[in-house]
Amino acid sequence: MHGCITVINAGSSSLKFAIYDGENCQSLMFRGQIEQIGQSPRLRVVDAERQPVTERHWRAQELDHCGATREVLETVVGLINGAPVAGIGHRVVHGGLNYTAPVRIDGKVMDALAALIPLAPLHQPHNLLPISVIAEHAPQMPQVACFDTAFHRTQENLAQLFALPRKFSQAGIRRYGFHGLSYEYVV
């Protein structure tokens, strides 16, 4: 694989990102975030040595999640000076029963992930929005979703069930577990 990899972690009030380059994309180039979306949005980007590169502020009404994603895209394009981007990885809170490993995002995957919004209504919509915005602006860009629930799906089935009638677990009600990407990194 040749080119930069960008990773995005979109939360309910922030959009964090990092840009990696080099063999196996292990060399951090830049890291940044837009915090306090909807309140007092602020962009801050630092380089690999944690030296400030960019800082910008908006009034609350000037920047929503969609605008924040566009701002991050413009910032990333400016930072990498024309270097190719090989793909974008996204943290997505919920993968449900079907997504237990990273997956390349297409329309079918997006529909399935959108169907999980009721299981994570405060996070899933914000996780999916940057994927849609990027697909709209760069439809050929490979995007991959990594799931916070995937780590916990490796548990025995019994550990994932609640003490409820089976019809509920068959309908998808179970212990999914969250923050699995962090747990996987620690392990």
N, CA, C and O of each residue as an XYZ file, in Angstrom:
748
protein
N       0.848     -1.167      0.000
C       0.000      0.000      0.000
C       0.897      1.234      0.000
O       1.868      1.320      0.753
N       0.552      2.175     -0.854
C       1.326      3.401     -0.947
C       0.425      4.581     -0.620
O      -0.692      4.671     -1.128
N       0.896      5.469      0.211
C       0.135      6.669      0.535
C      -0.192      6.759      2.008
O       0.065      5.837      2.782
N      -0.755      7.871      2.370
C      -1.139      8.133      3.755
C      -2.412      7.367      4.109
O      -3.226      7.027      3.250
N      -2.546      7.116      5.384
C      -3.779      6.571      5.936
C      -4.292      7.601      6.936
O      -3.536      8.094      7.773
N      -5.563      7.918      6.846
C      -6.190      8.817      7.805
C      -7.150      8.002      8.647
O      -7.892      7.171      8.124
N      -7.139      8.236      9.944
C      -8.102      7.592     10.830
C      -8.971      8.672     11.457
O      -8.499      9.758     11.794
N     -10.251      8.350     11.607
C     -11.212      9.314     12.128
C     -12.002      8.671     13.257
O     -12.469      7.537     13.152
N     -12.135      9.429     14.337
C     -12.936      9.023     15.480
C     -13.950     10.133     15.717
O     -13.635     11.146     16.341
N     -15.154      9.942     15.223
C     -16.200     10.950     15.347
C     -17.067     10.632     16.552
O     -17.663      9.559     16.641
N     -17.129     11.579     17.477
C     -17.939     11.415     18.673
C     -19.133     12.341     18.660
O     -19.421     12.986     17.652
N     -19.821     12.405     19.770
C     -21.035     13.208     19.848
C     -20.744     14.705     19.854
O     -21.609     15.493     19.472
N     -19.543     15.120     20.279
C     -19.209     16.545     20.290
C     -17.802     16.825     19.781
O     -17.295     17.937     19.922
N     -17.172     15.813     19.187
C     -15.809     16.016     18.677
C     -15.566     15.155     17.447
O     -16.281     14.188     17.187
N     -14.556     15.528     16.712
C     -14.111     14.757     15.562
C     -12.589     14.751     15.628
O     -11.941     15.770     15.390
N     -12.026     13.583     15.956
C     -10.578     13.447     16.093
C     -10.038     12.729     14.864
O     -10.722     11.898     14.266
N      -8.801     13.061     14.495
C      -8.203     12.415     13.336
C      -6.693     12.335     13.492
O      -6.091     13.073     14.272
N      -6.101     11.432     12.741
C      -4.650     11.301     12.677
C      -4.288     10.868     11.259
O      -5.062     10.192     10.581
N      -3.103     11.270     10.832
C      -2.606     10.930      9.505
C      -1.291     10.191      9.691
O      -0.386     10.668     10.376
N      -1.199      9.014      9.068
C      -0.014      8.169      9.171
C       0.583      7.950      7.793
O      -0.126      7.967      6.786
N       1.884      7.745      7.758
C       2.589      7.463      6.514
C       3.701      6.467      6.806
O       3.913      6.080      7.955
N       4.402      6.058      5.770
C       5.527      5.159      5.933
C       5.115      3.712      5.775
O       3.937      3.396      5.608
N       6.101      2.846      5.832
C       5.844      1.428      5.702
C       4.927      0.976      6.825
O       5.171      1.291      7.990
N       3.898      0.257      6.494
C       2.870     -0.199      7.425
C       2.141      0.961      8.097
O       1.448      0.767      9.095
N       2.298      2.154      7.555
C       1.598      3.347      8.052
C       1.763      3.540      9.551
O       0.807      3.895     10.240
N       2.960      3.312     10.058
C       3.212      3.451     11.491
C       3.827      4.795     11.854
O       4.049      5.069     13.034
N       4.103      5.622     10.883
C       4.735      6.904     11.150
C       3.669      8.003     11.229
O       3.074      8.378     10.219
N       3.440      8.511     12.445
C       2.457      9.572     12.627
C       2.977     10.854     11.992
O       4.106     11.279     12.238
N       2.132     11.455     11.174
C       2.478     12.735     10.562
C       1.811     13.891     11.312
O       2.470     14.851     11.709
N       0.500     13.780     11.496
C      -0.281     14.823     12.159
C      -1.410     14.179     12.950
O      -1.854     13.069     12.656
N      -1.853     14.902     13.951
C      -3.007     14.487     14.752
C      -3.769     15.742     15.106
O      -3.174     16.785     15.376
N      -5.093     15.642     15.107
C      -5.879     16.817     15.421
C      -7.289     16.473     15.838
O      -7.702     15.314     15.832
N      -8.011     17.510     16.198
C      -9.397     17.323     16.589
C     -10.154     18.635     16.529
O      -9.601     19.720     16.708
N     -11.424     18.488     16.274
C     -12.353     19.591     16.450
C     -13.188     19.200     17.656
O     -13.899     18.196     17.630
N     -13.100     19.991     18.702
C     -13.820     19.738     19.943
C     -14.996     20.684     20.081
O     -15.090     21.689     19.376
N     -15.877     20.355     20.987
C     -17.015     21.189     21.374
C     -17.903     21.581     20.193
O     -18.363     22.718     20.097
N     -18.133     20.626     19.304
C     -19.030     20.874     18.173
C     -20.415     21.189     18.731
O     -20.929     20.468     19.586
N     -21.004     22.260     18.242
C     -22.314     22.683     18.709
C     -22.271     23.650     19.877
O     -23.299     24.213     20.254
N     -21.098     23.848     20.451
C     -20.965     24.769     21.588
C     -19.990     25.890     21.255
O     -20.379     27.047     21.096
N     -18.724     25.525     21.153
C     -17.671     26.485     20.847
C     -16.579     25.741     20.068
O     -15.491     25.508     20.596
N     -16.867     25.367     18.813
C     -15.952     24.506     18.063
C     -14.541     25.083     17.948
O     -14.337     26.274     17.714
N     -13.579     24.174     18.125
C     -12.168     24.572     18.067
C     -11.376     23.462     17.384
O     -11.445     22.303     17.793
N     -10.628     23.818     16.349
C      -9.737     22.885     15.655
C      -8.327     23.094     16.170
O      -7.850     24.225     16.271
N      -7.671     22.002     16.492
C      -6.260     22.061     16.878
C      -5.558     20.879     16.231
O      -6.001     19.738     16.363
N      -4.457     21.152     15.529
C      -3.667     20.115     14.865
C      -2.225     20.258     15.328
O      -1.696     21.366     15.421
N      -1.597     19.121     15.618
C      -0.176     19.097     15.983
C       0.546     18.129     15.052
O      -0.073     17.256     14.443
N       1.856     18.295     14.951
C       2.650     17.374     14.131
C       3.112     16.200     14.989
O       2.691     16.054     16.136
N       3.971     15.376     14.428
C       4.434     14.171     15.115
C       5.182     14.485     16.404
O       5.213     13.661     17.318
N       5.784     15.668     16.486
C       6.506     16.075     17.696
C       5.607     16.856     18.652
O       6.083     17.458     19.615
N       4.302     16.838     18.376
C       3.289     17.536     19.174
C       3.420     19.059     19.127
O       2.974     19.760     20.036
N       4.028     19.551     18.072
C       4.127     20.995     17.879
C       2.878     21.487     17.149
O       2.461     20.879     16.163
N       2.280     22.576     17.622
C       1.070     23.092     16.975
C       1.299     23.445     15.510
O       2.317     24.034     15.147
N       0.337     23.076     14.685
C       0.398     23.349     13.250
C      -0.733     24.280     12.843
O      -0.529     25.226     12.081
N      -1.915     24.006     13.352
C      -3.104     24.775     12.987
C      -4.015     24.892     14.197
O      -4.156     23.962     14.991
N      -4.625     26.056     14.312
C      -5.641     26.257     15.340
C      -6.682     27.218     14.787
O      -6.359     28.226     14.158
N      -7.944     26.876     15.041
C      -9.022     27.703     14.518
C     -10.246     27.570     15.418
O     -10.463     26.520     16.021
N     -11.047     28.632     15.510
C     -12.242     28.652     16.358
C     -13.442     29.097     15.545
O     -13.305     29.835     14.570
N     -14.637     28.638     15.958
C     -15.894     29.046     15.344
C     -16.906     29.348     16.447
O     -16.747     28.914     17.588
N     -17.930     30.086     16.095
C     -19.078     30.238     16.992
C     -19.916     28.962     16.887
O     -19.827     28.227     15.904
N     -20.717     28.717     17.898
C     -21.487     27.467     17.986
C     -22.290     27.185     16.722
O     -22.307     26.048     16.250
N     -22.950     28.185     16.168
C     -23.828     27.987     15.020
C     -23.067     27.813     13.709
O     -23.656     27.427     12.700
N     -21.790     28.089     13.715
C     -21.028     28.065     12.463
C     -20.540     26.682     12.047
O     -20.144     26.494     10.897
N     -20.559     25.718     12.952
C     -19.966     24.426     12.616
C     -20.724     23.279     13.288
O     -20.745     23.157     14.513
N     -21.345     22.443     12.453
C     -21.967     21.218     12.946
C     -21.059     20.049     12.563
O     -19.951     20.273     12.075
N     -21.504     18.808     12.775
C     -20.669     17.644     12.463
C     -20.337     17.538     10.970
O     -19.230     17.153     10.592
N     -21.297     17.879     10.152
C     -21.061     17.836      8.707
C     -19.983     18.856      8.322
O     -19.043     18.532      7.595
N     -20.128     20.075      8.812
C     -19.135     21.117      8.548
C     -17.781     20.773      9.141
O     -16.746     21.076      8.548
N     -17.781     20.139     10.312
C     -16.520     19.735     10.940
C     -15.803     18.700     10.077
O     -14.581     18.742      9.932
N     -16.567     17.775      9.507
C     -15.956     16.771      8.629
C     -15.341     17.436      7.407
O     -14.222     17.102      7.017
N     -16.054     18.365      6.806
C     -15.509     19.077      5.642
C     -14.253     19.863      6.029
O     -13.284     19.907      5.270
N     -14.275     20.473      7.199
C     -13.111     21.230      7.674
C     -11.905     20.310      7.872
O     -10.782     20.669      7.519
N     -12.139     19.138      8.432
C     -11.053     18.172      8.619
C     -10.514     17.720      7.265
O      -9.299     17.628      7.086
N     -11.399     17.437      6.312
C     -10.949     17.031      4.977
C     -10.065     18.101      4.342
O      -8.995     17.793      3.818
N     -10.509     19.352      4.387
C      -9.715     20.454      3.823
C      -8.381     20.592      4.544
O      -7.349     20.821      3.913
N      -8.402     20.455      5.855
C      -7.172     20.564      6.648
C      -6.197     19.448      6.285
O      -5.007     19.696      6.094
N      -6.704     18.223      6.189
C      -5.846     17.082      5.856
C      -5.233     17.271      4.467
O      -4.034     17.061      4.285
N      -6.046     17.662      3.496
C      -5.531     17.877      2.136
C      -4.408     18.914      2.154
O      -3.394     18.745      1.478
N      -4.588     19.979      2.922
C      -3.556     21.000      3.020
C      -2.293     20.509      3.707
O      -1.191     20.899      3.323
N      -2.434     19.664      4.710
C      -1.283     19.183      5.473
C      -0.417     18.203      4.693
O       0.805     18.205      4.843
N      -1.027     17.372      3.868
C      -0.251     16.314      3.197
C       0.333     16.767      1.868
O       1.026     15.997      1.203
N       0.064     18.005      1.472
C       0.700     18.594      0.283
C       0.656     17.705     -0.950
O       1.678     17.510     -1.608
N      -0.498     17.173     -1.266
C      -0.636     16.393     -2.494
C      -0.242     14.941     -2.397
O      -0.340     14.210     -3.383
N       0.205     14.498     -1.227
C       0.542     13.074     -1.074
C      -0.731     12.250     -1.250
O      -1.807     12.690     -0.842
N      -0.631     11.078     -1.842
C      -1.834     10.261     -2.021
C      -2.349      9.725     -0.684
O      -1.573      9.465      0.236
N      -3.649      9.569     -0.597
C      -4.277      8.953      0.566
C      -4.750      7.574      0.136
O      -5.560      7.442     -0.782
N      -4.239      6.548      0.804
C      -4.577      5.176      0.438
C      -5.940      4.762      0.976
O      -6.594      3.892      0.401
N      -6.374      5.377      2.073
C      -7.660      5.021      2.636
C      -7.916      5.733      3.946
O      -7.042      6.400      4.499
N      -9.139      5.575      4.426
C      -9.560      6.204      5.669
C     -10.189      5.143      6.548
O     -11.062      4.392      6.113
N      -9.735      5.091      7.791
C     -10.309      4.178      8.769
C     -11.175      4.947      9.743
O     -10.828      6.056     10.148
N     -12.298      4.366     10.120
C     -13.251      5.017     11.020
C     -13.521      4.149     12.235
O     -13.699      2.937     12.116
N     -13.551      4.774     13.400
C     -14.057      4.097     14.591
C     -15.575      4.191     14.529
O     -16.141      5.276     14.397
N     -16.216      3.049     14.627
C     -17.671      2.983     14.654
C     -18.043      2.223     15.925
O     -17.527      1.134     16.176
N     -18.927      2.793     16.714
C     -19.273      2.196     17.999
C     -19.887      0.817     17.833
O     -19.459     -0.134     18.488
N     -20.891      0.694     16.962
C     -21.661     -0.550     16.943
C     -21.557     -1.290     15.622
O     -21.850     -0.745     14.558
N     -21.131     -2.547     15.711
C     -21.102     -3.414     14.551
C     -22.181     -4.474     14.592
O     -22.313     -5.269     13.661
N     -22.950     -4.492     15.663
C     -24.031     -5.474     15.779
C     -23.503     -6.893     15.808
O     -22.369     -7.143     16.216
N     -24.334     -7.808     15.373
C     -23.964     -9.224     15.358
C     -23.129     -9.587     14.141
O     -22.391    -10.573     14.171
N     -23.233     -8.808     13.073
C     -22.620     -9.199     11.803
C     -21.204     -8.698     11.587
O     -20.452     -9.301     10.821
N     -20.820     -7.611     12.243
C     -19.499     -7.041     11.977
C     -18.604     -7.214     13.192
O     -18.725     -6.492     14.182
N     -17.716     -8.175     13.098
C     -16.831     -8.515     14.213
C     -15.369     -8.282     13.866
O     -14.477     -8.658     14.627
N     -15.126     -7.670     12.731
C     -13.769     -7.355     12.283
C     -13.872     -6.125     11.378
O     -14.963     -5.794     10.914
N     -12.764     -5.453     11.125
C     -12.831     -4.307     10.209
C     -13.446     -4.713      8.871
O     -13.257     -5.833      8.398
N     -14.183     -3.780      8.274
C     -14.865     -4.074      7.024
C     -14.789     -2.859      6.102
O     -14.899     -1.715      6.544
N     -14.599     -3.133      4.818
C     -14.628     -2.061      3.821
C     -16.073     -1.586      3.673
O     -16.996     -2.392      3.556
N     -16.249     -0.285      3.681
C     -17.587      0.292      3.692
C     -18.109      0.470      2.273
O     -17.434      1.014      1.399
N     -19.332     -0.007      2.076
C     -20.067      0.235      0.834
C     -21.507      0.556      1.236
O     -21.804      0.674      2.425
N     -22.381      0.693      0.281
C     -23.767      1.037      0.568
C     -24.474      0.030      1.444
O     -25.238      0.400      2.335
N     -24.222     -1.242      1.196
C     -24.856     -2.301      1.981
C     -24.407     -2.233      3.447
O     -25.220     -2.367      4.362
N     -23.108     -2.023      3.655
C     -22.573     -1.910      5.022
C     -23.157     -0.679      5.704
O     -23.550     -0.745      6.869
N     -23.216      0.438      4.994
C     -23.773      1.661      5.584
C     -25.223      1.459      5.999
O     -25.626      1.911      7.071
N     -26.002      0.794      5.177
C     -27.403      0.528      5.525
C     -27.489     -0.327      6.787
O     -28.312     -0.065      7.664
N     -26.642     -1.343      6.874
C     -26.644     -2.225      8.044
C     -26.223     -1.459      9.300
O     -26.793     -1.662     10.372
N     -25.231     -0.585      9.170
C     -24.771      0.181     10.327
C     -25.802      1.228     10.738
O     -25.968      1.500     11.927
N     -26.486      1.808      9.778
C     -27.544      2.777     10.094
C     -28.698      2.084     10.827
O     -29.347      2.697     11.675
N     -28.952      0.830     10.511
C     -30.010      0.083     11.192
C     -29.684     -0.141     12.668
O     -30.574     -0.458     13.457
N     -28.416      0.020     13.047
C     -27.995     -0.172     14.443
C     -28.090      1.113     15.266
O     -27.784      1.101     16.459
N     -28.503      2.204     14.655
C     -28.598      3.482     15.373
C     -29.423      3.359     16.652
O     -29.034      3.952     17.658
N     -30.548      2.618     16.677
C     -31.305      2.507     17.932
C     -30.509      1.865     19.077
O     -30.841      2.074     20.243
N     -29.468      1.089     18.764
C     -28.652      0.459     19.807
C     -27.562      1.390     20.337
O     -27.001      1.130     21.402
N     -27.256      2.460     19.621
C     -26.251      3.436     20.053
C     -26.625      4.814     19.509
O     -25.880      5.398     18.723
N     -27.785      5.333     19.931
C     -28.308      6.558     19.319
C     -27.482      7.813     19.554
O     -27.590      8.767     18.784
N     -26.663      7.836     20.593
C     -25.853      9.023     20.873
C     -24.541      9.035     20.098
O     -23.895     10.077     19.992
N     -24.142      7.887     19.557
C     -22.839      7.803     18.896
C     -22.901      7.368     17.438
O     -22.240      7.964     16.587
N     -23.684      6.338     17.141
C     -23.687      5.767     15.793
C     -23.952      6.801     14.697
O     -23.252      6.787     13.684
N     -24.936      7.701     14.854
C     -25.155      8.692     13.782
C     -23.928      9.570     13.537
O     -23.611      9.905     12.395
N     -23.241      9.937     14.623
C     -22.044     10.775     14.483
C     -20.890      9.987     13.859
O     -20.075     10.557     13.134
N     -20.816      8.688     14.134
C     -19.788      7.839     13.527
C     -19.994      7.695     12.029
O     -19.030      7.648     11.264
N     -21.255      7.626     11.611
C     -21.574      7.372     10.205
C     -21.536      8.637      9.344
O     -21.296      8.553      8.140
N     -21.768      9.797      9.941
C     -21.811     11.034      9.168
C     -20.524     11.310      8.389
O     -20.610     11.600      7.195
N     -19.327     11.236      9.001
C     -18.112     11.480      8.210
C     -17.938     10.493      7.057
O     -17.410     10.853      6.005
N     -18.375      9.265      7.251
C     -18.279      8.274      6.176
C     -19.108      8.743      4.986
O     -18.654      8.676      3.843
N     -20.321      9.216      5.255
C     -21.198      9.704      4.183
C     -20.634     10.943      3.504
O     -20.658     11.050      2.278
N     -20.128     11.876      4.296
C     -19.566     13.112      3.726
C     -18.367     12.796      2.844
O     -18.232     13.353      1.755
N     -17.507     11.916      3.303
C     -16.323     11.546      2.506
C     -16.739     10.813      1.240
O     -16.187     11.068      0.170
N     -17.703      9.907      1.348
C     -18.180      9.175      0.171
C     -18.775     10.127     -0.859
O     -18.651      9.909     -2.064
N     -19.419     11.177     -0.376
C     -19.997     12.175     -1.273
C     -18.913     12.974     -2.005
O     -19.051     13.261     -3.194
N     -17.839     13.331     -1.298
C     -16.775     14.151     -1.889
C     -15.702     13.338     -2.612
O     -15.075     13.828     -3.551
N     -15.495     12.102     -2.177
C     -14.461     11.253     -2.785
C     -14.981      9.815     -2.833
O     -14.533      8.976     -2.053
N     -15.916      9.521     -3.732
C     -16.541      8.191     -3.749
C     -15.565      7.044     -4.008
O     -15.852      5.903     -3.646
N     -14.438      7.320     -4.618
C     -13.457      6.269     -4.907
C     -12.544      5.971     -3.722
O     -11.796      4.995     -3.753
N     -12.596      6.809     -2.665
C     -11.708      6.641     -1.510
C     -12.108      5.404     -0.705
O     -13.250      5.305     -0.255
N     -11.182      4.464     -0.519
C     -11.495      3.308      0.325
C     -11.692      3.752      1.779
O     -10.867      4.472      2.341
N     -12.798      3.309      2.370
C     -13.080      3.595      3.769
C     -13.340      2.274      4.484
O     -13.995      1.377      3.953
N     -12.817      2.178      5.690
C     -12.936      0.956      6.475
C     -13.497      1.313      7.846
O     -13.087      2.307      8.445
N     -14.425      0.514      8.339
C     -14.984      0.697      9.674
C     -14.361     -0.323     10.623
O     -14.245     -1.504     10.296
N     -13.964      0.148     11.798
C     -13.476     -0.702     12.884
C     -14.439     -0.506     14.050
O     -14.820      0.625     14.351
N     -14.833     -1.579     14.704
C     -15.965     -1.540     15.627
C     -15.565     -1.717     17.082
O     -14.784     -2.603     17.430
N     -16.124     -0.846     17.928
C     -15.905     -0.965     19.368
C     -16.527     -2.225     19.942
O     -16.080     -2.713     20.980
N     -17.535     -2.756     19.297
C     -18.194     -3.962     19.795
C     -17.484     -5.244     19.373
O     -17.764     -6.303     19.934
N     -16.589     -5.181     18.417
C     -15.984     -6.399     17.855
C     -15.184     -7.191     18.885
O     -15.280     -8.417     18.921
N     -14.409     -6.526     19.708
C     -13.571     -7.209     20.696
C     -14.415     -8.108     21.602
O     -14.023     -9.236     21.902
N     -15.556     -7.611     22.030
C     -16.402     -8.332     22.970
C     -17.180     -9.472     22.310
O     -17.668    -10.371     22.996
N     -17.294     -9.437     21.010
C     -18.006    -10.512     20.301
C     -17.215    -11.814     20.341
O     -17.740    -12.864     19.970
N     -15.960    -11.763     20.785
C     -15.159    -12.982     20.894
C     -15.480    -13.753     22.173
O     -14.998    -14.872     22.354
N     -16.285    -13.171     23.060
C     -16.682    -13.863     24.288
C     -17.607    -15.038     23.948
O     -18.235    -15.080     22.890
N     -17.663    -15.958     24.858
C     -18.602    -17.070     24.712
C     -20.016    -16.511     24.572
O     -20.337    -15.475     25.156
N     -20.849    -17.185     23.811
C     -22.217    -16.733     23.599
C     -22.960    -16.532     24.917
O     -23.700    -15.559     25.065
N     -22.771    -17.433     25.867
C     -23.464    -17.343     27.150
C     -23.134    -16.033     27.867
O     -24.010    -15.449     28.505
N     -21.905    -15.566     27.774
C     -21.502    -14.321     28.430
C     -22.155    -13.099     27.784
O     -22.224    -12.036     28.400
N     -22.626    -13.242     26.564
C     -23.240    -12.125     25.852
C     -24.744    -12.044     26.064
O     -25.372    -11.059     25.673
N     -25.327    -13.063     26.677
C     -26.782    -13.114     26.831
C     -27.231    -12.509     28.151
O     -26.511    -12.549     29.150
N     -28.429    -11.950     28.136
C     -29.093    -11.512     29.352
C     -29.997    -12.632     29.838
O     -30.353    -13.530     29.075
N     -30.362    -12.576     31.098
C     -31.274    -13.581     31.667
C     -32.700    -13.218     31.268
O     -33.520    -12.851     32.110
N     -32.974    -13.325     30.002
C     -34.274    -13.002     29.423
C     -34.676    -14.134     28.484
O     -33.833    -14.944     28.101
N     -35.941    -14.200     28.111
C     -36.344    -15.226     27.139
C     -35.518    -15.142     25.850
O     -35.128    -14.053     25.430
N     -35.258    -16.269     25.240
C     -34.418    -16.368     24.038
C     -34.885    -15.471     22.891
O     -34.068    -15.024     22.085
N     -36.180    -15.205     22.813
C     -36.682    -14.373     21.717
C     -36.001    -13.012     21.706
O     -35.850    -12.405     20.646
N     -35.585    -12.523     22.881
C     -34.920    -11.225     22.936
C     -33.492    -11.301     22.387
O     -33.064    -10.412     21.651
N     -32.771    -12.335     22.736
C     -31.411    -12.473     22.191
C     -31.466    -12.744     20.693
O     -30.594    -12.285     19.955
N     -32.464    -13.473     20.234
C     -32.614    -13.721     18.804
C     -32.971    -12.446     18.050
O     -32.731    -12.342     16.848
N     -33.545    -11.476     18.758
C     -33.875    -10.180     18.150
C     -32.707     -9.201     18.245
O     -32.824     -8.051     17.820
N     -31.573     -9.654     18.806
C     -30.389     -8.804     18.867
C     -30.123     -8.151     20.207
O     -29.173     -7.378     20.338
N     -30.943     -8.445     21.208
C     -30.731     -7.881     22.544
C     -29.701     -8.745     23.259
O     -29.950     -9.915     23.549
N     -28.552     -8.162     23.536
C     -27.469     -8.895     24.194
C     -26.455     -7.908     24.739
O     -26.564     -6.705     24.503
N     -25.486     -8.403     25.453
C     -24.380     -7.575     25.928
C     -23.378     -7.456     24.777
O     -22.698     -8.420     24.427
N     -23.302     -6.278     24.210
C     -22.357     -6.087     23.109
C     -20.982     -5.695     23.629
O     -19.971     -6.123     23.071
N     -20.923     -4.902     24.672
C     -19.642     -4.413     25.169
C     -19.145     -3.291     24.274
O     -19.311     -3.337     23.055
N     -18.543     -2.297     24.877
C     -18.062     -1.142     24.110
C     -16.616     -0.849     24.472
O     -16.043     -1.508     25.339
N     -16.034      0.121     23.821
C     -14.629      0.523     24.005
C     -13.682     -0.618     23.651
O     -12.546     -0.658     24.124
N     -14.145     -1.535     22.826
C     -13.350     -2.702     22.469
C     -12.069     -2.377     21.727
O     -11.085     -3.102     21.869
N     -12.047     -1.320     20.947
C     -10.812     -0.944     20.245
C      -9.729     -0.583     21.244
O      -8.563     -0.926     21.051
N     -10.109      0.108     22.309
C      -9.149      0.441     23.375
C      -8.684     -0.822     24.096
O      -7.494     -0.987     24.361
N      -9.616     -1.704     24.410
C      -9.260     -2.946     25.092
C      -8.326     -3.788     24.225
O      -7.349     -4.350     24.720
N      -8.625     -3.869     22.958
C      -7.788     -4.650     22.043
C      -6.374     -4.080     21.990
O      -5.403     -4.837     21.961
N      -6.251     -2.764     21.978
C      -4.935     -2.115     21.954
C      -4.162     -2.426     23.225
O      -2.966     -2.714     23.171
N      -4.839     -2.371     24.373
C      -4.188     -2.637     25.657
C      -3.739     -4.086     25.730
O      -2.637     -4.378     26.194
N      -4.596     -4.999     25.270
C      -4.275     -6.421     25.318
C      -3.123     -6.704     24.375
O      -2.687     -7.850     24.260
